[in-house]
């Protein structure tokens, strides 16, 4: 290190593995990657300097911790896909002059851009845009960053680029920013904070997937735009692998499997986004509810039920109205016999009802914690273009609970709620779970209820609980609810996709709004703290994700039909019926297939129906008093007496293995 100090033209860079290297001051991330290895230099997309991502060719002037960003990292994929959205915008502009561009972010599975254009995009246009994007890639255009005074950027997008959407962003969203950054690639320029790919040549493969309608800034009262989605890769091989995953995702689509397995239905006659559970799906939902109710009972939760509508003043008091008025159904107006008018809302949240249950009687510090639990159906007026089967519906049921506790009990209760959520995920086979600590954004304090001091305390409580539980978490600034910070659980399914499911939320705000209190040991009134908790989140969303995660191959304890008895010939029908009766008597959901079909066809149809157990009986089994067991996707599992089979299946069901 002494040599570095003597030579001011050198700096020390520390790599992720702790290795320290000496490089010339002003070296770029590319220079450092090339000094490490040729392959790394080829794969390098950007560089992270002291935790801040920068363009690959940005100069590094001082000692720093350095990480080379490649496509193999989440941040690398995000940056690659965001850069691809810029390349797509350039391609669209070259093919359809006069197009203007709104927002073009990276997403979990690629990117999109909102476009204002007189041309109505069609499927064949997507192929033309893809070819143009690949052509732009071959031009090897460098993505060059330019920093500019905000007022100069406004003039640039007013007079040169003539893009009113960028002007509005500069005059509104970025009005407090003095200097902004633009990125140029050939003749195309976009407003962006970056970083971006060093060159368009990094893009080797692209697939534009679909077109939808959007609104400028997500506001349905503003201009209608066209949103084009896509995904891009550094190699054709990666695109082919992605397409294969897409095909598998289509096979697993919960809407497709929901119809094939007769789990649920959606009907325009009932209403968009209002799923109806069919008998098979109702069994799955009922089993999941029973599973959680049993576990909640063990942990001291008390069941409650609340109505599907409530007086609008209740939701005004809680802040859900007007905070979320855009996503709620219009109020229902009622006039009584005296002409008095009252307004009601379809219930958007269960929590205000639970707060009134808590305040319905005097509570002592000895009574706390009080854990109220309900499978409560709520209603949200989601945009029709955002509806997606079970995973995005207008009517859905939350496995809601509200825990009212003393401040000294809070962290323990948060930990217990985390433990319950983790138990649910383990039981249902979600082994990869990320945890986000969703905090408020101090720069937008007006978005939140409560004081800055209350938020500081709540976020400290959440962090302490997460640390005590040893969970691996990341921080999501601005992702909190309006009343408190959250611990959000994000599961990764069998295809590697992420879904935000369970949540645990800390709330110091609602006790104030609803004047909740308990009598302390000092005889005085004290405010409880509220924990909002939902391991499943939404029953509909959770089951939709579970269908796709398992491809409809539910574990035995959840399967609508757990076993089917398949007699080989009519001569053993009576024996098959006695086996079926034994299964039913033991509480196993079973059917008997006595059709005059060959056993091979019966087995194939049971496999297609994803029935976990096929119990085959022929003359040999009848004579020995046994059955032959075949497991779905596994094949022959051996011969058992009826009693031994029942005991084995009952054990597997009870243990929920």
N, C-alpha and C positions, 0 to 999 in steps of 0.2 A: 504494500500500500504506500510505502514511502516513495517508491519510484513514481507513482501516480501523482503525488503531491508535488514532486519536483518537476513534473512535465505537465503543465497546465493544458496541453493539447490532448491529453489522455483522460478518459473517464473510466470508472469501474461499473460494470453492469453485472447484476446478480440474476442468474437464471432460476427457473422454478425449482430445480433440484438443489439449489444452494451454491452451485458453482459460480465463482466470481471470475470474470474475464476483463481484460484491459483492452479498450478499443479507442480509436481516435474520436475526440469530441466532434459532434456533428454527424456521426454515423447514423444511418437509418436502420429501421428494423430489418430491411432487406439485406443490408450489409452484414448485420449480425447473424441473420439466418444463413447467409452464404458462408460466413466464417465457421459455422457449426457443421454444415453439410450441404451438398448440392441438392439432395432430395428435399430437405427442409426449405431451402430457398425456392424450389419449384412449387411447393405446397403452400408457402406463406401467403396470407391474404392481408393481414394487418398486424399491428404490434400493440401490446398493452404495456404502458409505461407507468410504473407506480400505481397500477390498478386502473388507469385510464386508457381506453382504446384509442389508438391514433392510426392514421393512414400509414401504410407500410413504408413509404418514402419520407415520412416526417423526420426531421433532424432531432437527434437526442444530444443535448449539450451538457448534461450534468449526470453525476452518478445516479443510477436508478435500478429498480427491479424490473426485469424485462420478461415478457412472455410473448412468443410468436404465436399468432392466432392462425389456425388452419380450419378447413372445412369440417374436420372431425370434432370440433368443439361446438357447443350450443351457440356461443357468441359468434363463432365463425360462420355457422349456417345462417344465423340471423343477418349478419352483414352481407353475406353472399346473396341471399334472397332479396334484401333491400336494394342492393346494387342492381340485381336483375330487374326489379320493378322500374328503375331508372332506364335501363336498356330497353325494356318493353315500352316505356313512354316514348323514347326516341323513335323506336320502330313504328309506333302508332302515328306519331307526328309526321314521319316521312311518308307513310302510306296514305294517311288521312289528314292532310294539312288543315290547320284551323282548330284542331283538337286542343282542349285545355285540361289541366290536371289538378285534381284535388289532393287526396292523401294516398300514399303508396307504401304502406308499411310491410315489414316481414310479419309472417304469422307462424303459428306452430308447425304448419305443414306447407310452407312456401311463402307466397306474397300475393298482393292484389294492388290494383290502382283504380281509383275512381276517376272516370273520364267524362268530360262534357264534350259531346260531339254531335253534329247534325247527322252523322252516319249511325245507323242502328246496326250494331255488331251482330254477326251471325257466326255459326259454327265454322263455316268455311273461312271467315276472316281470321279466326284464331290460328289456322295453319299458315296463312300468309304472314301473320305477325311473328309466329315462331321462326319462319325462314328468314325474315328480316332481322330478327334478334341474333340469329346465328351468323348472318352476314356482318352485322355490326361487331360481333365478337371477333370475326376474322380480320376486321380492320385494325385490331389491336390499339384501340383508342385509349389514351391515358385518362383516368378520372382525376381531374385537377381541382384542388380545393382553392377557393378564393374567399378571403375574409373581407367584408365590406360593411361600411356604416349602414345601419338600418334604413336611414332616410335615403341613402344612395340605392339600396336594394329596392326600395319602393319605387324610385324613379326608374330603375332598370326594368322591373316587371310591369311598369306602367307604359314605358315608351319603347323598350327594346323587345322583351319577350311578350309583352302585352298579355299577361295572365292575371285576371282579376282575383283568382282564388289565392294566389301567392301574395298579392297585395293585401287582401283581407287578413291573412295570417300575420303578415308583418305589422299591420295597423292594429290588430286586436290581440291575438295570442302572444305575440312577441313585442308588445308595445313597451315593455320595461327593459328590453334588451338593446344595448347600444350598438353592438357589433354582431353581425350574423355571418353565416358561411353559405356559399354557393358552390355547387360542383358542376364543372364543365366536362362534357365528353363529346368531342367533335363539335357539331353545330347545336347540340342540345345542352341546356342548362337547367338545373333544378335547385330549389331552396332546400338545404338539408344540413343537419349538424354532423353527419358522417359518423364514423369513417366509412370508406368505400373500398371496393376492389382497386388494386393498382392499375388494372387495365381490363378492357372488355374482353380480351383474349382468354381470360380465366373461364368465361362461360362457354362450355362445350356442348351442353345438352339442355333442352328446355321443353316443357309441356305446359300449354295453357289449357286449363281444365274446364272452366265454365264462365258464364256471364250472368250477372244478376243486376237488379235495380238497387240503387242506394240513393241517399240524400246527402247533399252537401252538409258536412259537419254533423251528420246523423240526425238532422232536424227535418221531420216530414213536412214542415211548412216551407222549407227552402227548395232550391233547385233539385230536380231529379237528375241523377247521373247514372252512368253504366259502370259496373264494377267487373273487371276481368281478373280472374284468379289464375295463378300459375305456380310452377315450381321449376327450379333450374339446378344444374349440377356441374361440377368440374369435369365429369366424364360421362360418356354414353352408357358405360356399364352401370354406374350408379342410378341413372335414369331407368334402365331396364329393371333393376332391382326394385326401384320405387314403384314402377308400373305393376310388378308382380305383387307387391304389398297392396296396391290399390285393388287389384283383382280379388285378393284374399279379403280385403275390407268389404267389397261388394258381396262376397259370399256370406260374410258375417253381419251384414247390415241388419240391425235389429228390426227395421220395418219389414224387410223381406222375411226374416226368420219368424217375426211375430205373426205374420199371415200364415206361413207354412205350418207352424206349430200351434196355430190357433190360440195365441196368447192374448192379443188385444186387437181392437179395431179402431179405425178413425173414419168418421162419416161426416160429410158436409151437412147432412140432415140434422145431425146433433150439433155440429159447430166445429170450426177449425181449431185445432190445438186442444181438443177435449177428448182424450182417449177413453175408451170403454174397455174394461177388463173382461175377457172371455173366461170360461171356467178354468182352462189350463193356466192362464196368466194369473187369475185370482188365487189359485192354489199357491203359486210361487210367492205372490205378494203376501198372502196370509201367513205362509211359513216364515218369511222374513220378519213380518211384524211380530209373530209369536216368539221368534228367536230373540229379538231385541227386547220385547216386553219381559220375557223371562229373565234376561240379564239385568234389565233395569230394576226389576223387583228385588233381585239379589242385592242391588246397590242402593236401595232405599228411595227409589223414585215412586211418586204417587200419580196415578192416572187421573186425567181430567178430560172433559169434552167441551168444546165451545161451538157456537153456531157459525154458519157459513157467511153470515152478513153481520154488520155492526153499524151503529150510528156513526155518521161521518165525523161528529165531534170527537169521538174516541180516537180516530186516526189523525185528526188535527192536533189533538193533545200529544200524541206520541211523536208526531213529526213525519209519519209515513205519508200523510197528505198535508201539504202539497209536495214534500220532498220527492216522492215517486209518482206524482199525479199523472205523468205522461205514460206510465206503464200500468195504470189502473183503469178498470172499466168505469164508465160514467156513473155518477151517483144515481141511485134510485130515489125518486121523490114520492112521498106518500102524504096524503091529506086525510086526517081523521074526521069523525062526524062533526066536530066543532070547527072544521076548516083549518085546524092547526097543521102546519107543514113540517114534516121531518124528512131528513135525507139519510139514506143508508148506502154503504159500500159493500160490494162483494169483498169478503175478507182478504186483504193482501198479505197480512201477517197474523200469526197467532199471538205474538208477545203482548199486545195491549190487553187482550182478554185475560191472559195469565196474570198480568200485573193487578188487574181488578180482583181476581181470585185471591191473590196474596193479601190485598188491602181490605178484604171483606170481613176480617176479624183482627183483633189485636194480637200481635206477635211478640213473644219474649225472646231475649237472646238465647234462652235455653232451647227454643223451638228450632233454631237455625242450625244447619242448613235445611231449607225446604226445597225439594226437587219435584217440580211439576212436569209431567210428560204427557204428550198428546200426539197422535197421528192426525194432524189437522190439515184439512184441504184448504188451499188458498188459490187465489185467482189473479193473474196478471195479464194485461192486454198487450201481449208481445206482438211485434210487427209480423204480418203474415209471411214475409220473406224470410224471417228468422226461425219460423216454426220447423221442428225436425222431430217428428214422431214422438217418442217418449222423452227424449233428452232435452227438448225445448217445447214446452206445452203451455197452454193458457190456464189449465186447471191441473194442479198437482198437489200431492200430499207430502208434507214435511214430517219427519220423525222429530218433532220439536220438543225441546225441554228448556225450562227456565229454572235456574238454581238461584235461590235467594240466600245469601250467606253474609256473615260478618266479615269485615276486612281481614281479621286475623285468620279466617278460614279460607280466604280466597285462593291462595296459591295451591293449597291441598286440593280444593275442588276443581281447579283447572287441570291439575295433574290427573285426577280421577277421570275427568272427561276425556282427556287425551288417551288415557289407558283404555277406556271403553271403545273409543274410535279405532285405536290400533287393534284391539281384539276383534272388532267387526271385520276389518280389512283382512286380517290373518285368516279368519274363519272362511271368508268368501274367496280366498285365493289371490288377493292382490298383494303380492310380495314386494313390489317396487312402489314406494310411497315417498313423495317429496313433501316437505312442510314449508309453507310460506308464512312468515310473521307479517301480517298486513297492517301497516301503520298508517297514520294520517300524514298529510302533506302540510307541514307548518306554514308553507307559503300561501296556502289556501284555507286558512283557519275558519273563514266564514262558511265553508261547506259543512262544518261539523258542529254538533251540539257540544255544550260544555266548555270549560275553560282550558287554556293551555296547560295549567297545573294538573287538572284532572286527567288530561291525555297523557301527560308525562308519567303520572302514577300508574295508569292503566297499562301503558306500554312496558313499564318496568315490571309489573306483575306478570304479564305475558312472557316476557323474556326470562324471568326467574323460573317460571314453570317449565318452559321449553328446555332451559339449561338443566334443571333438576331431572327431567325425564330423559335427558341425553339424546334428544332428537336432533337430527341434522337438518338445519333450516337455512332459509335465505330470507332477506328482508324485501318486502314489497311496499315501497313508499307510495302513499296515495291509494292503496287498495283497501283501506279500512272501511267499515260501515260508518254512517254518519254519527252513530252513538258510541263507537268504541273500536279498539283494535281487534284483530282476528287471528286465529291460528287456522289456516286453511290447508286441507290435506289434498294433495294432487297425486292421483294414482296413475301408473303407467300400465296400459292393458297389454294383452298378448301380442299386439301388433306394434307396440312401442309408443302408442299415442297417449297423450296426457289428458286427464279429466279431473277437474276440480270437483270433489264430492263432499266429504264431511267438513264440518267447521266447528270451532269453539270461539266464542266472542265474549269479551269483557265489557261491561256496561256500567258506568257511573252516572250516566245521563238520565236514563229512564226513571230511576228512583227519585230524582228531583222532580221530573215532570209529573209523575204520578203520586208524589208526596208519600212514597213508601217509607215505612219506618218500623223499628222494633224497639221495645223497651229494654235498655241495657241493665247491667248489674247495678248501675248507679241510679236507676229509677228514671233516667232521662231518655228522650227519643234519640235514636241513631238511625242513620241511613244504611240499609243493606247494600251490597253490591250484587248485580245480576250477571249471571253467566248464561248466554244463549248457546245452545249446543244441539247439533244434529249430525250424528255419525253417518247416516245415509245421505243426508241433505234433502233430496227429493226422492220419494220412492220411485216415481216414474223414471227420473233421470238415472238413478242407481241401477234399476232393473234393465233399462236400455243399454247402459254400459256393460252390465253383467252378461246380457245376451251376447253382445259382440265379443267380450273377453273370453267367454266359454264357447263361442260359436253355437250356442244353444245346447251344448252338452253339459247339462246341469249335474251337479253332484247328486247322489242318490237321495239325500234328505230334502232336496229342493225340487226334484223332478216331479212334474204333474202326475205322470204315470210312472211308478217306480219299478213295476215288474209286469210282464205279460206272460201268461201261461200258454204254451204252444203245443197242443196235442198233435201227434203225428198222424193219427187215424181216428175214425169215428168210434172205434171200439174202446178207446181210452178217454172219451169225453167225460164220463162220470168221474174217473179218477182225476182228470184235469180240473173239474169243478170242485172236487174236494180239496185239491191243493190251493185253488183260488180262494175257497172259503177260509182255509187256515191262514192265508196271507191277510185277508180282509179282517179276520178276527184279531190278528196281531197288530192291526193299525197300519198295515202296509197298503199303499194305493196300488191296486192290481187290477188287471183285466184278463179276460180269456178270449183267445181267438179260435173259435170253433168252426171257422169257414172250411169248406172242402177244397182247400188249396194245398199245394205241395209245401212241405216244411221249409224248403229253401226260400220260397217266395215270402212266407210268413216272417222268416228271419230277416230277409232283406228289407221288408216294409217296417219291421220293428227298428232296424238300424236307421233307416231314413227318419223315422219318428223320434230317434234319439232316446229310446227307452233304455234305461241303464241295465236292467236285468231281463234276460229271456230265459224262461224256465221251460225246458223241453221235456215232454213226457211221451213215452211210447209203451209198447207192451212190456219191454224189458224193465222199464222204470216202475210200471204198475206192479209187476210180479215181485220186485224187490222192495217196493214201498219207498223208492227214492225218486229223485228228479235230477236232470242234467242242467247245469247252470251255464249260460253263455253271457258274458259281459259285453256291453256296447263298446265297440272299437278295440276290444281285447281278445275276443274269441272264447274258446272253451275254458271254463273255470272249474270243471270237475263235477263229480256226483255227490249228492248230499241226501240225507234223510230230510223229510219235510220239516221236522222239528229243528234239526241242525241248521237248515237253510234259514228258517224264520229267525232263530237266535242270532245268526251271523248278520242278517240284514238289519234286524232291530238294533244291534249294537252299532253298526255303521251309521244308521240314521240318528240314533240317540247322541252319538259322539260327534255328529256332523263332520265326518272325515271326508 
